Amino acid sequence: MAYPKRKNNINVYEQGILTDRRQELLDNITKSDTYLPEGIYHDDLDLGVLNFAKTNFKVVSNGNVIPIIEKILTVQRWGEVAVNWTFTDIDGTITLPFIAVVRKPDAQPGTHPVVQRTIPDIHKIHYQTVTTWDGNQFGADVYKIPQPTAIDISYEIIIVCNDIRDSNNFNRIILQKFRSRQAYTYIKGHYMPIILDSNSDNSPIDNLDGRRFYSQTYNIILQGLLIDSEEFEVKPAISRVLILNEVIQDKNFNKQFEKK
């Protein structure tokens, strides 16, 4: 029996594929052209989860895509949105189906993989050295940033519909997206994992004359990162200076150069 052929000494740097990708990621992180990454705050994480839901959870019902509420909701805001919801009839009643993303207020200390090898205290790490020129001499600025702060935020993705087939389609999309337990969202140049925690059924049990609908809730956890731009540090490095000394001795000129 012949052994399968295998290729040894694979050059991962062939044609600069890996280096080009690393440069692309760096350019995405430093879009602000300040040689520093952009800050990431709670609002950015909420927007990243909302965009993740809008991009990946498209359910078609009767030829139309089920709409997603265009904002992250809290438990307190849900009652107000139920009254002022855009997709309502003339009586102000919410028309079905729809999908909503609700954020739980209790953000927890993060479990992002970045904290597995952490640095004690607020130690600032060298990020980049940028060459400067003031018109007379060359110098350099040293950019330092602290380690990002990990944070776990829980969200609920809720679908409310009249047809059980819409609920089944949504369930299929959710399970396919999280078949490896986690998916990733892209927030300001950083990939952050999202984990499917649990799901539950909140369909109301009412009498035959009441309004019946299906309500499925999927709990997800964003393992996010917070980057505070106020903690960035920019310090000038040692500049190169050329000192010229001239010494006159018996009409002989002796020039000495000292480079620092």
N, C-alpha and C positions, 0 to 999 in steps of 0.2 A: 504494500500500500504506500503510495507516494505521499510525502508530507506536503501540506500547502505551502506555497511560496510566501515569504514575508519580506518586507522591505526594512532594511536597517539604516541607521544613520540618517534619519529624516531631518531635514533642515527646516525648522519651524520659522526661521527668519527669511525664507526664500521670498524674493521680490518685495521684501519689506512689509509683508502682510501684517505681522504681529506689531511691528513698530508703528505702522500707519494706523492701526486700530487703537493703540495706546494714545497716539497723538489726537485721534478723533475724540476719544473720551475726555482727554484733558481740555480740548477746545470746547466741548459741550459744558464742562463744569465751569469754565472761566469765560462765559459768554459776555460778561460785563466789561471785558478788556481791561481789568484792573490787576491782572496777574494773580488774582485771588478767587477762590470759589464763591459762589453766591450763597447768601444766608438762607437757611431753611427753618421755617417756623411752623406752628400748629396749622395756620391757614393753608400753607403750602401742602402739608400732608393731607388735609381734608380735600383740597382740590385734586390731589393726585389720586385719591381713592375714588372720588366722583368720576374723574376721567377714565379710570380703570373700569368702573361699572358701565359707563356709557359706551366704551369701546368693545367690551367683551360680552356683555349680557344683552344682546339684541334678540328679542323674541317677537316673532311675527304672528299676529292674530288676525284672522280674516283678511289677509293681504296687507295689513298695516303693522308697522313696528310699534310695540307697546312703549308709550312715552315714559321717560324717567324725569322725576322732579329735578329741576335745574339748580338745586342747592342741597348742601348737607343739612339735615334737620336734626334737632334735638328733641327729646321727649316733650319739653315744654312748648316747642314751636309746632309740634305736630297738630295740636288742636287748632291753632290759628290757620295753618295751611289747609286743614280740612274745610275751613269756611271760605278761604280766599283762593282755593286751588284753581289754576287756570282752566283745567279741563273739567268744567262744571256745566250743568244744564241751567235752564232759566230759573230753577228753584234753588240754585246754589248747592246742589248735591253733586258729589264727586262722581264723575263718570268712570266706569271700569272698562278695561284693566289699566293699571299703572304700576310703576316700580319706584320705590323710594329708598334712599340711603340715610340711615339714622345713626348719629354718633353718640356713643355713651360718654358721659362726662368724666368718668374715672380713668384718667390716663395713668398707666403703671410704669415703674422702672423697666427699661428696655431689656429684651432678650436677643437683640440683633447680634449676629455672629461677630461684629466688631468688638463686643465687650468680652469675648472669650480670652483675648490677650490684651488686657487693658494696662494703662499707664497710671500709676498712683498720682493723686493730686492733679492740679491743672498744669501739666507740663506742656509747653508749646514746642511743636515739632517743626524743624526746618522744612519749608514747603518749596521755596524757589529763590534763586538769587538773580536779580535783574540788574543789568548794566545801566549806569547813568552817565550823563554828560552835562555839565553845567556851563559849557562854553569855554572852560579853561582846562579842566582836567577830567579824566575818567574816574568813575567810582562804581559802587555797587550798593544796592539795597537788598537786605535779607528779609524775606517774608516768612513769618512763622504763624502757624495756626494750632489751636488746641485740638485734642481728640474730640470727634463729634459725640454728642450726648445721645444715648440710645433711649428710645421711648416706645412703649406698646400702647396702641389705641384700639379699642374695640368698636366695631361698627356692625350695624344690622342692615342687611339688604332684604327688603320686603317687597313681595309681589302680591297685589290684590287683584283678583280677577273673578269673573263669573263662570268661566269654562275650565274644567279640570284639565283639559288638554293644554291650555296655556301654562298651568302650573307644572304639568309634567315636562313640557318643553324647557321651561326655566330650570327645573331640577336637573334635566339632562345636561344643559349648558354649564351649570354650576359644577356638577360632578366631573365633567370632562375637563374643565379648566383647572380643577384642583385634584386631578387624578394622581398627581405625585405629592399630594397634601398641600403644596404651596405654589403660588404664582408670584409674579413680580410686576411691580409698577415702577415707572420711570419718573423721578421727580428731580428737576433741576440738575440733570446729569448723573444722578445716583440711582442705582437699582435697589429697590427695597422690597423684601419678601412680604407676602400676604398669606396668612394661614387660615384655612377653613376650620373653625372650631366646632360648631354644632349647627343643627337646624331644628326647627320646631314648627308645629301647625297651630295657628291662632284663629282658625275659622270659627266664627260664632255659631252657636247652636240656638236657633230661634224657632218660633212657631211657623206654621206653614204660611201665615199671612205676612210675616216679616221679610225683610230684604236679606237674601242669602248670597254669600260670596265666599271665596276661598282666600285665605291669607297665610302665606308661607314666609317664614323668617329664617334667614341664614346668617349666623354670627361669624364674622371674620375678624382677624387680629392683624393689624399692620405693625410690623417690626420696623419702625421708622428711626430716623436720625434727625437730631436738631443741630444746626450749625448757626451759632450766633456771630454775626459779622463784627459785633462790637469787641469781640475777644481777639480779633486778628491783630498782629503786631508787625510793624514795618520799621526796621532800624537800619541806619547806614552802616555799611561795612568799611573796612580800612581802605582809604583811597591811595592810589599810586601817585607819589610826588617825586619829581626830579629836581634835585638841588644841585646848583652849579656854583662852585667856589673857584675863585681865581687868586693865586698867590704870586706876587712879584718878588723875585729874588735875583739881584744883580742883572737886571734887565732880561732875565730869562723868565718866561711865562710857564707856569706849571698848573695845568688844569686838573682838577679832581672832580670825579662824578660819583655821586652817592645815590643809589636807587632804593627806595623803600616801598 
